[in-house]
Each structure stands twice: as C-alpha cells, then as structure tokens.
Amino acid sequence: MTLNPEQARAVATNHPRVLVIAGAGAGKTKVLAERVRVSDDDLTPEGHAPDCQLLSLFRAASAVESP
C-alpha cells in the first residue's frame, strides 16, 4: 500500500490513540486500516493485543441519517 508522507506518519506513530481528520478522498480509511494491519504483527504501544483495538469511522452523511 502506498502512503504519502503524512499518511505514513499517522500509521507509524506510537501514540496509543490516533484521530485522523482530513477532507474527502484524503485516505483516512486507508490510514486507519493500515495502522490496524501493521499493529497485527505486534502489541499496541500500551502492551495490548491488537484484538483490543476499536476502529470507528464516521461519515458526514451519517449525521444527517441519524435521528
């Protein structure tokens, strides 16, 4: 998977929590998916197994659809 420098930085950070905010088509989902894939090979920075991770994506359209 090819990442631009900002995306690679978000994937490689060792911070336990990452918030990715960017415009449409900027690759937010790709960054988060790659971060989970990379961490599958190792423990998280806090020492938790990768299966303890929560990945949540929110679309602006979802806000309109919510009651």
N, C-alpha and C positions, 0 to 999 in steps of 0.2 A: 504494500500500500504506500503510495507516495503522499507525503505530507509537506506542506510548506513550513518555513521556519517557525511561525507562531503556533501552528498545529503541533509540530514536533515538540515544542517547548511545553505545551499543555499536556501532552502524552507523557513526557519524560519527568515531569515534576514529581517530587517525592512528598508533596503535601497530601495529607490523608483525604482532604475534601477539595474538590475542584468544581468551580462554577464556570461554565462556558457560555458567554453571551456574544452573539455575533449576528450579522444580518442573514437574510435568506440566501441559501446556496453557498454559505461560507464553509461548510463542512463540520458543523457542530456534532452531528450524529457520528460521522466518521471518526472524529477525535475521541469521543466517549467510547465508542465501540473498540477502537484500537487500544485505548487505555485499559479496558477490561481484558482484552485479548493478551496484552503484554503482561498484565498482573497475574494472569492464569498460571504463568510459569514460576511465580514467586509469591511470597507473602506480601500483604499490603505494608506500607510503612509502619503501621501500628502493630504489625505482627499477626493480623487476622488473615484467615484463609480467604482466597478470592470469592468463595461462595457466600461470604458475608457482605458482599457489595450490593448496593442498591443503585440502579441506573434509572433515572426518571427524565423523560423528555416531555416538553410541553409546547404545544403549538398555539399561536395566537387564535387560530380558528377554533380551538378547543374552548377558549374563554367565551366565545360567542355561543357555542353549543351548550355550555353548562347552564343549568337552571339558576 
